[in-house]
Amino acid sequence: MQITIPSEEVGAKIVEWYSCIIARSTDEAILLHEEIKQMLKRMEPSDSILAYYSLVEYRYTMMRDQTTDEKAGDEMIERVSPAVSESLDHLLRYMYYFVSGQHEFMHHRYRSAIRLFRKAERLLEYVKDEAEEAEFQYYMGLALLRINHNAYACSYLEEAIVTFKRLGYTERIIFSTNILAGIYSISDMHEEAKEIMNENVSLSNDYPYAKQLVINTMGINAYREKDFENAKNYFEQNISSDEFTGYFVVAQAHYCLARVLFVQGNHKEAGTELDKAFQEVTKHNNEEFLIRCRILQKIYVEKNYKDLEHEFDLLEDRKMLYACEELAQELSAMFQEQQDTEKALCFMQRAYRAKQKSLTLGVGSD
């Protein structure tokens, strides 16, 4: 006769597993995942523990693959929703809102993510775990950055960094400070950004994926400074890493390298990189970067300025306002150099409108 395992015992093991995920202790997380799957086969019936397992498994997939399947995530959240609704367990309800928010974030629905994060935030007092609070602050900061609420994003990220430093979670420190460097770069505080990134390069020697993210941010910062040769070198470093082929950071690097090469006038090599970017970004189903790739194609390959408006309309409609503002400003400057005043003014107005929308829109609608 098979011995039944109490659900509380499985729940405790899931808590241990989740702690490894937050700390990015990958090897331990893999072993615990396998152990828990075996325990579930012998666990006494418990809808709430099964729901908790499903939510933590989503986070595990995020850590392992740096991406998630949208349809599978939607189905999981719908499946666990009844058990969460019936439960009085505040931790389970917190996890439901937080993971649902992460799912929305992973699939570029940033305002929806923030609405769910706010619901989770109201339950944080029941979590009583420093690492989890820091993890929440990290994701809230990341989501606020995506809708251009940079001051609020910095506030959450700085709180997360303090806790991660106290806990000694080096890789999480690199992730968080790298995003902070990105915000400084957006704000034209390039020296401050470089100071953080130079420190992170040293910190990330034992964390190859974190190093890839830092190098990518260094490339983006160099591009914003119009230091195109250094930007090119950074993006080539991203692409040359065999270890992370298939990760989105490499897909993004192909796009960024194509952008640099076009600006430098190396159209043949740029076209090759743009083709690779299209292929890789399509695999990740990343709508923002597909639109970005089409914009590059229309400007530099097709010279089809008329249809650019459609791509920018899509960025606005999808509330990808930072991308809209950044690219519109860049195009305005390009047309100004070409002394095409009409197009320069058109895109400057587009950039201004995107900026105003990002400052005035709340998170009430997607």
Buried (B, 14 or more C-beta within 10 A) or exposed (E): EEEEBEBEEBBEBBEBBBBBBBBBBBEBBBEBBEBBEEBBEEBEEBBBBBBBBBBBBBBBBBBBEBBBBEEEBEEBBEEBEEBBEEBEBBBBBBBBBBBBBBBBBBBBBBBBBBBBBEBBBEBBEEBEBEBBBBBBBBBBBBBBBBBBBBEBBBBBBBBBBBBBBEBEBBBBBBBBBBBBBBBBBBEEBBEBBBEBBEBBBEBBEEBEBBBBBBBBBBBBBBBBBEBBEBBBBBBBBBBEBEEBEEBBBBBBBBBBBBBBBBBBEBBEBBBBBBBBBBEBBEEBEBBBBBBBBBBBBBBBBEEEBEEBEEBBEBBBEBBBBBBBBBBBBBBBBBBBEEEBEEBBEBBBEBBBBBBEBBEEBEBEEE
